[in-house]
Amino acid sequence: MEDRRQPAAPHPGVDAADEGRHRPPSPPPPGWCEWWSFDACAPDGSLGLFVRLALHPALRRGAYWAGLVGGRRPYLLVRDDDLDLPTWAAGLEVRGSLWAACTCEAPGSHWTLGLESWGVSFDRGDELDAWDRERGGRQGLALDLSFEDEPADGGGPCPLEQGWWRAGRLWGEVLVGSGGSHEELGVEAWPAVRRHCWGTPRATAWSWRWSPSEGATLCEHGSSLPRNLDGLPKADGAMVATRWAPVLATEPAGWRVGRALARSPAHEVGWLESWYPPPGPAG
């Protein structure tokens, strides 16, 4: 994909040295993790996508998630939580059941995202199967995306760990399917947000929401997003879930991640996300 746009000015408050990987304490504490995530949605709310790469040095493993959801199309999920930890020379490129790379092209300004993988598709109404055995159809997903920071759209610290969030715009192409049967989706100036955090996450449940005008909000379990009986985020007074995109995490083991494409009463689109510990014997 040829990108002819001029790079944005670096986002104020972003230390170039902090865009990349951080060396954990030696030896790495159990649970210490570093992760990068990118969430975006079409301006009309018809589609949403996300990418998350997490590195777990104590386990010497990496985890990569990507998802596409919206409208009446199936929820398409790519998840591999058992990737080899990339070498320092490899940066944020992972290989295994998939190939994926998150590349900082210009600190505080420009990232590119690439993916070639098979994913599992869940029909509308069957999204909770992503918390079970991920039984669904098999479909290819490829990403060729460019994230541009937009300092005027906001940014701030991440209170859960060291790190921050930054608003921006997403551009590029998404390819769904394979061979002669595939669909090309153009991404042009989608509102988006990226997060980069590192450290030992808190053990309590937490929630997060983001919309272009309100920015990102994180909270502890005591004020977390209301959820339905299945544990998926439902609404928080500012945003209402329109399509669910849950993920089952294996680190922390068994945590359920309730993600949802959402819309505000003013019809602004965004994302909701809640992390919940493994259910008890009755869960």
Sine and cosine of phi, psi and omega as CSV:
sin_phi,cos_phi,sin_psi,cos_psi,sin_omega,cos_omega
0.00,0.00,0.85,-0.52,0.02,-1.00
-1.00,0.08,0.79,-0.62,-0.05,-1.00
-0.92,-0.39,0.94,-0.35,-0.06,-1.00
-0.99,-0.16,0.01,1.00,0.00,-1.00
-0.97,0.26,0.47,-0.88,0.04,-1.00
-0.98,0.21,0.67,-0.74,0.03,-1.00
-0.87,0.50,0.60,-0.80,0.05,-1.00
-0.95,0.30,0.37,-0.93,0.09,-1.00
-0.91,0.41,0.55,-0.83,-0.01,-1.00
-0.83,0.55,0.59,-0.80,-0.01,-1.00
-0.95,0.33,0.80,-0.60,0.02,-1.00
-0.88,0.47,0.62,-0.78,0.04,-1.00
1.00,0.01,-0.07,1.00,0.03,-1.00
-0.99,-0.10,0.89,-0.46,0.06,-1.00
-0.99,0.15,0.84,-0.55,-0.05,-1.00
-0.83,0.56,-0.58,0.82,-0.02,-1.00
-0.93,0.36,-0.35,0.94,-0.03,-1.00
-1.00,-0.02,-0.04,1.00,0.03,-1.00
-0.94,0.33,-0.57,0.82,-0.06,-1.00
-1.00,-0.04,-0.35,-0.94,-0.08,-1.00
-0.96,0.27,0.51,-0.86,0.06,-1.00
-0.92,-0.39,0.60,-0.80,0.05,-1.00
-0.99,0.14,0.82,-0.57,0.00,-1.00
-0.96,0.28,0.21,-0.98,0.14,-0.99
-0.84,0.55,0.39,-0.92,0.00,-1.00
-0.92,-0.39,0.84,-0.54,-0.08,1.00
-0.96,0.27,0.36,-0.93,-0.01,-1.00
-0.88,0.47,0.78,-0.62,0.04,-1.00
-0.90,0.43,0.56,-0.83,0.09,-1.00
-0.84,0.53,0.71,-0.71,0.02,-1.00
1.00,-0.02,-0.28,0.96,0.01,-1.00
-0.88,0.48,0.74,-0.67,-0.12,-0.99
-0.57,-0.82,0.51,-0.86,0.16,-0.99
-0.78,-0.62,0.73,-0.68,-0.07,-1.00
-0.59,-0.81,0.48,-0.88,0.05,-1.00
-0.81,-0.58,0.73,-0.68,0.04,-1.00
-0.69,-0.72,0.46,-0.89,-0.01,-1.00
-0.67,-0.74,0.84,-0.55,0.00,-1.00
-0.81,-0.59,0.66,-0.75,-0.04,-1.00
-0.50,-0.86,0.32,-0.95,0.05,-1.00
-0.52,-0.86,0.56,-0.83,0.08,-1.00
-0.87,0.49,0.58,-0.82,-0.04,-1.00
-0.82,0.57,-0.49,0.87,0.01,-1.00
-1.00,-0.01,0.05,1.00,0.03,-1.00
0.98,0.21,0.13,0.99,-0.06,-1.00
-0.96,0.27,-0.42,0.91,-0.03,-1.00
-0.60,-0.80,0.49,-0.87,0.13,-0.99
-0.62,-0.78,0.50,-0.87,0.06,-1.00
-0.60,-0.80,0.39,-0.92,0.04,-1.00
-0.58,-0.82,0.43,-0.90,0.08,-1.00
-0.67,-0.74,0.69,-0.72,0.07,-1.00
-0.59,-0.80,0.80,-0.60,0.09,-1.00
-0.88,-0.48,0.81,-0.58,0.00,-1.00
-0.82,-0.58,0.65,-0.76,0.03,-1.00
-0.89,-0.46,0.74,-0.67,-0.04,-1.00
-0.85,-0.52,1.00,0.03,-0.11,-0.99
-0.87,0.49,-0.60,0.80,-0.03,-1.00
-0.89,0.45,-0.51,0.86,0.02,-1.00
-1.00,-0.07,-0.17,0.99,-0.09,-1.00
0.83,0.56,0.63,0.78,-0.02,-1.00
-0.78,-0.63,0.37,-0.93,0.12,-0.99
-0.83,-0.56,0.37,-0.93,0.01,-1.00
-0.70,-0.71,0.73,-0.69,-0.02,-1.00
-0.78,-0.63,0.76,-0.66,0.09,-1.00
-0.81,-0.59,0.57,-0.82,0.18,-0.98
-0.52,-0.85,0.58,-0.82,-0.02,-1.00
-0.53,-0.85,0.50,-0.87,0.06,-1.00
-0.73,-0.69,0.78,-0.63,-0.06,-1.00
-0.48,-0.88,0.44,-0.90,0.06,-1.00
0.44,-0.90,0.48,-0.88,0.05,-1.00
0.83,0.55,-0.67,-0.74,0.02,-1.00
-0.99,-0.15,0.06,1.00,0.01,-1.00
-0.95,0.32,0.45,-0.90,0.07,-1.00
-0.88,0.47,0.46,-0.89,0.14,-0.99
-0.98,0.22,0.85,-0.52,-0.04,-1.00
-0.95,-0.30,0.85,-0.52,-0.08,-1.00
-0.84,-0.55,0.75,-0.66,0.20,-0.98
-0.94,-0.35,0.82,-0.57,0.02,-1.00
-0.54,-0.84,0.84,-0.55,0.15,-0.99
-0.66,-0.75,0.94,-0.33,-0.02,-1.00
-0.99,-0.16,0.23,0.97,-0.06,-1.00
-0.77,-0.64,0.70,0.71,0.05,-1.00
-1.00,0.04,0.50,-0.86,0.10,-0.99
-0.89,0.45,0.65,-0.76,0.08,-1.00
-0.89,0.46,0.84,-0.55,-0.02,-1.00
-0.91,0.41,0.51,-0.86,0.09,-1.00
-0.93,0.38,0.28,-0.96,0.04,-1.00
-0.89,0.46,-0.57,0.82,0.00,-1.00
-0.92,0.39,-0.50,0.87,-0.02,-1.00
-0.98,0.21,-0.23,0.97,0.01,-1.00
0.91,0.42,-0.87,-0.50,-0.03,-1.00
-0.90,-0.43,0.67,0.74,0.08,-1.00
-0.94,-0.33,0.80,-0.61,-0.02,-1.00
-0.83,-0.56,0.54,-0.84,0.01,-1.00
-0.68,-0.73,0.47,-0.88,0.03,-1.00
0.27,-0.96,-0.91,-0.41,0.11,-0.99
-0.95,0.30,-0.14,0.99,-0.02,-1.00
-0.54,-0.84,0.19,-0.98,0.24,-0.97
-0.86,-0.51,0.74,-0.68,0.02,-1.00
-0.48,-0.88,0.51,-0.86,0.03,-1.00
-0.54,-0.84,0.70,-0.72,0.16,-0.99
-0.89,-0.46,0.90,-0.44,-0.17,-0.99
-0.83,-0.56,0.82,-0.57,0.08,-1.00
-0.99,0.11,0.96,-0.28,-0.02,-1.00
-0.99,0.14,-0.56,0.83,0.01,-1.00
-0.53,-0.85,0.92,-0.39,-0.07,-1.00
-0.81,0.58,0.71,-0.70,0.02,-1.00
0.94,0.34,0.28,0.96,-0.10,-0.99
-0.54,-0.84,-0.74,0.67,-0.26,-0.97
-0.56,-0.83,0.81,-0.58,0.11,-0.99
-0.82,-0.58,0.48,-0.87,0.16,-0.99
-0.86,-0.51,0.55,-0.84,-0.05,-1.00
-0.79,-0.61,0.80,-0.60,0.04,-1.00
-0.79,-0.61,0.56,-0.83,0.01,-1.00
-0.44,-0.90,0.65,-0.76,0.21,-0.98
-0.69,-0.72,0.90,-0.43,-0.11,-0.99
-0.28,-0.96,0.23,-0.97,0.25,-0.97
-0.99,-0.11,0.57,-0.82,0.05,-1.00
-0.79,-0.62,0.09,-1.00,0.04,-1.00
-0.94,-0.35,0.76,-0.65,0.00,-1.00
-0.97,-0.26,0.67,-0.74,-0.02,-1.00
-0.85,-0.52,0.83,-0.56,0.03,-1.00
-0.88,0.47,0.40,-0.91,0.04,-1.00
-0.85,0.52,0.77,-0.63,-0.08,-1.00
0.99,-0.15,-0.28,0.96,0.00,-1.00
-0.94,-0.34,0.28,0.96,-0.09,-1.00
-0.87,0.49,-0.48,0.87,-0.02,-1.00
-0.91,0.42,-0.26,0.97,0.09,-1.00
-0.88,0.47,-0.33,0.94,0.07,-1.00
-0.93,0.37,-0.29,0.96,0.08,-1.00
-1.00,-0.06,0.00,1.00,-0.05,-1.00
-0.92,-0.38,-0.95,-0.32,-0.04,-1.00
-0.95,-0.31,0.23,0.97,0.03,-1.00
0.80,0.60,0.74,0.67,0.04,-1.00
-1.00,0.05,0.86,-0.52,-0.02,-1.00
-0.11,-0.99,-0.15,-0.99,0.03,-1.00
-0.97,0.24,0.30,-0.95,0.00,-1.00
-0.96,-0.29,0.78,-0.63,-0.06,-1.00
-0.52,-0.86,0.60,-0.80,0.02,-1.00
-0.98,0.19,0.50,-0.87,0.08,-1.00
-0.64,-0.77,0.81,-0.59,0.07,-1.00
-0.78,-0.62,0.64,-0.77,0.00,-1.00
-0.82,-0.58,0.67,-0.74,0.14,-0.99
-0.66,-0.75,1.00,0.02,-0.23,-0.97
-0.80,-0.60,0.41,-0.91,0.01,-1.00
-0.73,-0.68,0.83,-0.56,0.02,-1.00
-0.96,-0.27,0.82,-0.57,0.04,-1.00
-0.92,-0.40,0.85,-0.53,0.09,-1.00
-0.89,0.46,0.60,-0.80,0.09,-1.00
-0.81,-0.58,1.00,-0.01,-0.08,-1.00
-0.80,0.60,-0.56,0.83,-0.03,-1.00
-0.93,0.38,-0.32,0.95,-0.04,-1.00
-1.00,0.04,-0.05,1.00,0.13,-0.99
0.93,-0.37,0.22,-0.98,0.01,-1.00
0.10,-1.00,0.28,-0.96,0.00,-1.00
-0.02,-1.00,0.04,-1.00,-0.02,-1.00
-0.97,0.25,0.35,-0.94,0.11,-0.99
-0.98,-0.18,0.92,-0.39,-0.10,-0.99
-0.96,0.27,-0.24,0.97,-0.05,-1.00
-0.98,0.20,-0.58,0.82,-0.01,-1.00
-0.58,-0.82,-0.06,-1.00,0.18,-0.98
-0.94,0.35,0.63,-0.78,0.04,-1.00
0.61,-0.79,-0.22,-0.98,-0.07,-1.00
-0.39,-0.92,0.12,-0.99,0.20,-0.98
-0.81,-0.59,0.50,-0.86,0.01,-1.00
-0.64,-0.77,0.69,-0.72,0.06,-1.00
-1.00,0.08,0.41,-0.91,0.01,-1.00
-0.18,-0.98,-0.38,-0.93,0.02,-1.00
-0.73,-0.69,0.54,-0.84,-0.01,-1.00
-0.91,-0.41,0.66,-0.75,-0.01,-1.00
-0.72,-0.69,0.38,-0.92,0.13,-0.99
0.72,-0.69,-0.50,-0.86,-0.10,-1.00
-0.69,-0.73,0.58,-0.82,0.11,-0.99
-0.84,-0.54,0.76,-0.65,0.01,-1.00
-0.90,-0.43,0.83,-0.55,0.00,-1.00
-0.89,-0.45,0.73,-0.68,-0.03,-1.00
0.97,-0.23,-0.31,-0.95,-0.01,-1.00
-0.37,-0.93,0.34,-0.94,0.07,-1.00
0.84,0.55,-0.70,-0.71,-0.03,-1.00
-0.98,0.20,-0.15,0.99,-0.01,-1.00
-0.91,-0.41,1.00,0.05,0.00,-1.00
-0.56,-0.83,0.29,-0.96,-0.04,-1.00
-0.82,-0.57,0.76,-0.65,0.06,-1.00
-0.97,-0.22,0.80,-0.60,0.00,-1.00
-0.90,-0.44,0.82,-0.57,0.03,-1.00
-1.00,0.06,0.65,-0.76,0.05,-1.00
-0.88,-0.47,0.90,-0.44,-0.06,-1.00
-0.72,-0.69,0.95,-0.32,0.06,-1.00
0.84,0.54,0.64,0.77,0.07,-1.00
-0.93,0.36,0.71,-0.70,0.14,-0.99
-0.84,0.54,0.67,-0.74,-0.12,-0.99
-0.47,-0.88,0.27,-0.96,0.05,-1.00
-0.61,-0.79,0.59,-0.80,0.09,-1.00
-0.83,-0.56,0.52,-0.86,0.03,-1.00
-0.76,-0.66,0.58,-0.81,0.08,-1.00
-0.65,-0.76,0.89,-0.46,-0.06,-1.00
-0.69,-0.72,0.44,-0.90,0.03,-1.00
-0.48,-0.88,0.48,-0.88,-0.02,-1.00
0.76,-0.65,-0.27,-0.96,0.03,-1.00
-0.99,-0.17,0.93,-0.37,-0.05,-1.00
-0.89,0.45,0.45,-0.89,0.09,-1.00
-0.93,0.37,0.50,-0.87,-0.07,-1.00
-0.99,0.13,-0.19,0.98,-0.02,-1.00
-1.00,0.09,0.41,-0.91,0.06,-1.00
-0.90,0.44,0.53,-0.85,0.01,-1.00
-0.54,-0.84,0.30,-0.96,-0.05,-1.00
-0.70,-0.72,0.33,-0.94,-0.05,-1.00
-0.51,-0.86,0.60,-0.80,0.12,-0.99
-0.63,-0.77,0.43,-0.90,0.00,-1.00
-0.52,-0.86,0.66,-0.75,0.19,-0.98
-0.57,-0.82,0.44,-0.90,-0.09,-1.00
-0.83,0.56,-0.63,0.77,-0.07,-1.00
-1.00,0.10,-0.53,0.85,-0.06,-1.00
-1.00,-0.03,-0.27,0.96,-0.05,-1.00
0.97,0.23,-0.37,-0.93,-0.05,-1.00
-0.97,-0.25,0.66,-0.75,0.02,-1.00
-0.76,-0.65,0.79,-0.62,0.06,-1.00
-0.89,-0.46,0.51,-0.86,-0.03,-1.00
-0.50,-0.87,0.34,-0.94,0.07,-1.00
-0.98,0.18,0.14,-0.99,-0.09,-1.00
-0.86,0.50,-0.55,0.83,-0.06,-1.00
-0.88,0.48,-0.43,0.90,0.03,-1.00
-0.83,-0.56,0.49,0.87,-0.10,-1.00
-0.96,0.27,0.14,-0.99,-0.06,-1.00
-0.91,0.42,0.75,-0.67,0.10,-0.99
-0.83,0.55,0.53,-0.85,-0.04,-1.00
-0.72,-0.69,0.34,-0.94,0.04,-1.00
-0.99,0.11,-0.13,-0.99,-0.09,-1.00
-0.90,0.43,-0.37,0.93,0.01,-1.00
-1.00,0.08,-0.10,1.00,0.01,-1.00
1.00,-0.02,0.05,1.00,0.01,-1.00
-0.99,0.12,0.57,-0.82,0.01,-1.00
-0.88,0.48,0.66,-0.75,-0.09,-1.00
-0.91,-0.42,-0.83,0.56,-0.02,-1.00
-0.22,-0.98,0.38,-0.93,0.03,-1.00
-0.66,-0.75,0.36,0.93,-0.01,-1.00
1.00,0.01,-0.44,0.90,0.02,-1.00
-0.93,-0.36,-0.50,0.87,-0.06,-1.00
-0.72,-0.69,0.60,-0.80,0.04,-1.00
-0.83,-0.55,0.76,-0.65,-0.01,-1.00
-0.90,0.44,0.71,-0.71,0.07,-1.00
-0.92,-0.38,-0.54,0.84,0.10,-0.99
-0.56,-0.83,0.73,-0.68,-0.02,-1.00
-1.00,0.04,0.54,-0.84,0.02,-1.00
-0.59,-0.81,0.91,0.41,-0.09,-1.00
-0.96,0.28,0.37,-0.93,0.04,-1.00
-0.65,-0.76,0.62,-0.79,0.10,-1.00
-0.98,-0.18,0.86,-0.51,-0.01,-1.00
-1.00,0.00,0.58,-0.81,0.12,-0.99
-0.97,-0.24,-0.11,0.99,0.10,-0.99
-0.54,-0.84,0.96,-0.29,-0.03,1.00
-0.89,0.45,0.61,-0.79,-0.15,-0.99
-0.87,0.50,0.81,-0.59,0.13,-0.99
0.98,0.20,0.04,1.00,0.03,-1.00
-0.93,0.38,0.65,-0.76,0.02,-1.00
-0.98,-0.18,0.79,-0.61,-0.01,-1.00
-0.96,-0.29,0.94,-0.35,0.02,-1.00
-1.00,-0.06,0.97,-0.24,0.01,-1.00
-0.95,-0.31,0.48,-0.88,0.00,-1.00
-0.43,-0.90,0.72,-0.69,0.25,-0.97
-0.94,0.35,0.69,-0.73,-0.17,-0.98
-0.65,-0.76,0.20,-0.98,-0.01,-1.00
-0.61,-0.79,0.61,-0.79,0.01,-1.00
-1.00,0.03,0.23,-0.97,0.06,-1.00
-0.84,0.54,-0.44,0.90,0.03,-1.00
-1.00,0.04,0.18,0.98,0.05,-1.00
0.95,0.32,0.35,0.94,0.13,-0.99
-0.99,0.12,0.63,-0.77,-0.06,-1.00
-0.99,-0.10,0.35,-0.94,0.01,-1.00
-0.05,-1.00,-0.33,-0.94,-0.03,-1.00
-0.76,-0.66,0.56,-0.83,0.21,-0.98
-0.90,-0.43,0.52,-0.85,0.03,-1.00
-0.46,-0.89,0.74,-0.67,0.07,-1.00
-0.73,-0.68,0.67,-0.75,0.06,-1.00
-0.94,-0.35,0.81,-0.58,-0.02,-1.00
-0.79,-0.62,0.66,-0.75,0.02,-1.00
-0.88,0.48,0.23,-0.97,0.04,-1.00
-0.83,0.56,0.61,-0.79,0.02,-1.00
-0.92,0.39,0.41,-0.91,0.04,-1.00
-0.96,0.27,-0.15,-0.99,-0.04,-1.00
-0.82,0.57,-0.49,0.87,-0.02,-1.00
-1.00,-0.01,-0.10,1.00,-0.08,-1.00
-0.98,0.19,0.00,0.00,0.00,0.00
